[in-house]
Amino acid sequence: MKNSKIAAGILFIVLTFVYACTTDENTNAPETAAQITAVIGVQENGEFHINDENALKSKWEQTLRTEGHDVTLERFDFVDVDLDGSGEYNMILMASSIDGTVKIATAITLGEEINNVRRIMAIGGSVTCTGCTVGCNPKDHAEYGWTCTPCVTSGTCTKSETVETISVN
């Protein structure tokens, strides 16, 4: 009887150790890595505010320069985007160049509401749509990911995406 209690105790300790040391193989999947978030603002009493618009503007203008677009961003807009025509919406933060031919956006999510204030978090990466001034807007589609709407006027619309990563070194 005493030996079976000792054996059961040892088995319990071994199983606990094995369980504690197992890893979820999916924790380093690209889908997980793409979910990097950064707090970029707050929604207070229904109004959206960017914490540091100049810093975000500089960061996005640098991203655009790296993509070959030397433009100045003029305005930032919080936009509800219909994900797939079903009435389910996602929010994006979008900025456009002065002439309206370059638009950059990131998906955002709202944190828990505390005292009528919710954090606005950007979900890593951005999309750039370039081409015409009417249309060619970033859209976060439920099934296809980032897309650009077609140009309403003549012209072509081109899409590029950036993904933010964290260095492990």
N, C-alpha and C positions, 0 to 999 in steps of 0.2 A: 504494500500500500504506500509506504514511504517512498519507494523507488518510483512508483507511477506519478506521485505528486511532484517529485523532483524532475522527472522526464517531462511532465506537462508544463512545469515552470520554464524549463529550458526551451521547449518547443515554442512557448508563448514569447519568450525573449527573442528567439531566432526569427520568428514570423514578424514580430514588431520591427526588428532591425531591417529585415528584407523589405517590408512595406515602406519604411521610412526612407530607404535608399533607392527605391524605384523612381524613375523619372518619367514624366509624360513626354513621349517622343515628339509630340506636336508643339511643344512650347517654343521651339525655334523656327517654326514654319513661317514662310514669308507673310502669310495672312496675319499672323500675330505681330510680326515686326512692323507691318504697315499701320498698325493701330496706335502709333505714337501720337500722343495728344499734347497740346500746349494751351494754356489758358490765355486767350487773346482779348478778352473783354468781359463785360457783364450785361445782363438784361435786367434793368431795374424799372419796376412798375410798367412793364411792357415796352420800354424804350431800350434800344440796343446801343451800346457804347464800346468802342475799341479802347483798350487800355493805353496803348502807345501807337497811334496811327502813323506817326513819322517813322518809327522803327520798323513797323510792318511794311510800310511803303518802300523804305530803303531795301529791306530784305527781298521783297517781290521784284523791285526794279533790278536788283542784282541778278535774281533768277532769270529775268527776262533778257538781261544783257548776255548772260551765259548762253541763252538760247538764240542769240543773234538779233534781239530786238532792243534797240537803244531808244526807249520811250520813257516819258514821264507819266505816272499814273495820276489821274485827276480825281476820281471819286471812288468811294467804297460803298457798296450796297449789300444789305442782307436780303437774300432772295429765297422765297419758297419755291422748290422745284418739284413738280409732279414726277414721281419716280418712274411710273410705267403706264400712266393714263388711268390708273385705278382710283385716283383720289388720295393715295398715300403720298405724303409730302416729306421732303428732306430739306434742310436749310443749307445754303452755301453763302459764303462771303465772297463777293466778286468785286474786282476793281478793273477799271478800263482806262486806256490811254486817252490823251486829250482829243485825238481825232476819232476815237472809237473803234479803231481797226485791231487793237490788241486788248484781249480780256484775259484776266487770270483769276482763278477761284480756288477755294478750298472748302471741303465739306466741314460743317460745324455741328456740334451737338450742345445741348443745354444741360447743365448740371442741376442738381436738386435745388428747389426754391427754398431759400431761408430769408425770412423777413422781406418778402417781395423782391429779392435779388437772386439771380441765377448766373453762375459762371458760364461764359461762352468758351467752348474748347474747340480748337481746330484739330481735325484728324489728319495726321501727317501727310504731306505731299500737296501738290497743286496741279492744276491743269491750265494750259494756255490755249486759247483759240484765237487764231489770227486770220485776217482776210478782209471782209467787208465791214461796213459800219452798221448795217441793219441786218440782224441775225447774227450767226456765228457766235452764239452765247454758250458758255459752259453749262452742261447739264449732267447731273449725277443720276444715272439710270440704274434701277434696281437689278436688272439682269445683265446689262452690258458694261456697267461701270461708267467712267467718264466718257461723254460724247460732246460734240459741238452741234448746235442746231444749224440747219442749212442757212445759207445767205438768202435774204429776201430779195435783195437786188442782185445784179450780176456780180460774178466773182466766185472765188473758191475759198473754202474755209479749211484751215489746217490746224490739227490738234497735236500738242505735245504734253507729256506728263512728267512731273518730278516726284520722286519718292524720298522722304526724309528717313535717314537711318541713324542709328546710334553706334558709334565706334566702341568696340569692346576692348580696345587696347588702352 
